[in-house]
């Protein structure tokens, strides 16, 4: 009898220790990364410090520093999706450089939830802005995003709610960015409290629904607050909902007046606030065009432009701008007797700005040279889309020319040792991200297995 009790105690102790170990392992798999988006920028661009986390309930970061010779400006939320479908969420703090030169970013500490991470410091270079070059679309979109177009705001009062949009008419596929918020004047003679907010916001969101569309939610799990100046008056804005919609069919989208009840703490009664109804015209694309709609640019990175037959290059295309990136895909390049193409990875980063979503979608390829010659890559890599500014079809094309010298290859296959090496290295998703994602899944699986074992033991003892 004594040995049976001792055995049970030992079993319970072992299970408890295993549970603690797996919990720690799962905690280890939840990681925070701090990084600079770029270490070399132009004076008309922004220095961007990013905090990325694989926490499923990531809600923000605290501790972004002031940096000498830079103006601390706006923040945006990030969502990075790897080629493996792993999602990392984060915050990006933007800084405007005040002069050119070489600068030291000192060490600082960032807090995410209860966890802290230290940035060890980096050097950055700010160069003079070039003249007479192609307009940097990303910089242009970033500046535009800071000036919010609050279509549907209505008449300003000390306290009011509004459903606002970034536009009152769009083409099919163009972004409609909506947000619903409470506005309270800075010195308003009233004390308010939010009332039964979860239920109210759920009802409101159900009324902001565009059936035939793709939606990118901003994921406001808690109330987002900021200050905004409207007609020279400062308001505190409590943002409850924000989302981007990309309609797939033309129609007139009518959104009814939305009601939010708040508690007047002085009078101890509920105050009913209503937004104005909002109508947005979604226009068909000209001549039944079916292409992606947006404002886009192509960026290219290649390891070498001059190679020998039998050699391969690593090539990356970044499509940047504003569009429905879920629909954005490059036509696959066709291999021939001269060049052979292998798609290796696709990644996507969405920056959720105040009034629109700016994205970068990266496509990576390995190119094997089989015969000598000059090969304009525009013949293989291009993207046709409907330009919402010019209101016509535009085509982004590669501007690079690959020069190949040497004797023609008698064969071409994945058995080529150099090509195989390139492909094995092509997935450059940060190793930390892949490792922590695997660790998290392993820890979660083991915890689930442990739970089933404990449940089985409990039920067995209960039957006895």
Beta strands, then each sheet from edge to edge (+ up, - down):
strand 1: 32-36
strand 2: 40-42
strand 3: 46-53
strand 4: 70-81
strand 5: 87-97
strand 6: 101-105
strand 7: 108-112
strand 8: 115-119
strand 9: 122-127
strand 10: 159-165
strand 11: 169-171
strand 12: 175-185
strand 13: 192-194
strand 14: 213-217
strand 15: 224-230
strand 16: 233-247
strand 17: 251-255
strand 18: 259-264
strand 19: 269-274
strand 20: 278-283
strand 21: 292-302
strand 22: 306-308
strand 23: 312-323
strand 24: 339-352
strand 25: 357-369
strand 26: 373-376
strand 27: 382-387
strand 28: 392-397
strand 29: 401-405
sheet 1: 1+ 3- 5+ 4- 24+ 25- 23+ 21- 27- 28+
sheet 2: 2+ 9+ 6-
sheet 3: 7+ 8-
sheet 4: 10+ 12- 16+ 14-
sheet 5: 10+ 12- 16+ 15-
sheet 6: 11+ 20+ 17-
sheet 7: 13+ 18- 19+
sheet 8: 22+ 29+ 26-
end
